[in-house]
């Protein structure tokens, strides 16, 4: 069984590296697929919304 890291709070702000570690993807993937604000900072709620949109589009 693969253990997933616990999702951060929706209002948390993460760096590119932290989002990549949380989602287990490269930093390049994070930069291409998720909306950033404040120069490389990501609001967890925005990342979760983008993931939901990607799932619906697939």
C-alpha positions, 0 to 999 in steps of 0.5 A: 500500500502506497502512503500519500502525504497528507494534503496541506490546508487549502489556504496554505502557500507552498513553493514550487519545490514543496508542491512538487514533493507533495504531488510527487512530480517534477518542478517543471510539471508544477510550473507548467500545470498549476497557476502560480502567484507571487513568483513561484508561490502556489495557493493549495486551493488553486492547485486543487482546483486545477487538478479537479479541472484536469480530471474532468477534462480527461 
